[in-house]
């Protein structure tokens, strides 16, 4: 039966007959828009033979619209089959409206800010806790080397260090090429092309080499740590390890973070050499600076302290990346959704923390004159 919406008693009562579903939505909306309603209008649904969620949504939407215009539209004689559907859609609309409310009061804003600050404090406390756990287990391994998982350390050194060499070297090489090309473009109008060597060397050795390496490692390794430990947490393997009196921190956290601390400075050195190589080749092709001249300018114009300033940050970056990744893995719940959420969170948090730490190092070195 087709849809019919007709007035029954003037403007005070309206009857709906037939089917109100998705296919009749436009017809019903136009019919409601063209009707005149009294201040108190009764909508008789006794003749409604079929109703779906689209029809229920339309009825509730029209009720809200008319209420905003000063018309009180009430539903009457609702068929038994339509009651649960209307109530379900009404509850869903209520939840949607409360969760998408655009404006917040000052009290709500302060409460939300307070909760964020408390959450940030708890997060920093967790990071310090895992840093303490790593330090304690490392000191314990130094006192009792027989309990240290050397095989696990070597495995993770290969995973986070050796297998990351190609992508780190390629990234640094391309960065050196870009710096040489852009530097040549900017310095050529002033006849100062030769200073592109110092530009490339200081930028890569001091900042870009280790920073971009840490960012790549953060995206590659923090997610791997979280996924590996989180999967074990989901399968209750960590609980089984504790049952067998195996310390999860000693078996899972210590080898991973220590492998990062060992390999990240080496990766930073690889990035520095690859960046200088890319800059030298581009300078030769674009500016005619021969490799011998590039090497001479590099030795005479760049102080070794720039290499030290860059590489001294590597162990700190490694600690940050490892702690963030392991902490996120231990926070994974028993669902795949939790694993995916914590993996994404670990990558974003590690990259953000590395960039902030690098900025703090820059300020510190500027204050001490390095």
Protein Blocks (a to p, Z undefined) as FASTA:
>chain_A
ZZddddfkljlbccdehjddfklmmmmmmmmmmpccdfbdcddfklpmbdcfklmmmmmm
mmmmmmmnopacddehiafklmmmmmmmmmmmmmmmmmmcfbdcfklmmmmmmmmmmmmm
mmmmmmmmmmmmmmmmmmmmmmmmmlpcfklmmmmmmmmmmmmmmmmmmmmmmmmmmmmm
mmmmmmmmnopmmmmmmmmmmmmmmmmmmmmmmmmmmmmmmmmmmmmmmmmmmnommmmm
mmnopafklmmmmmmmmmmmmmmmmmmmmmmmmmmmmmmmmmmmmnopafklmmmmmmmm
pcfklmmmmmmmmmmmmmmmmmmmmmmmmmpccbfklmmmmmmmmmmmmmmmmmmmmmmm
mmmmmmnoZZ
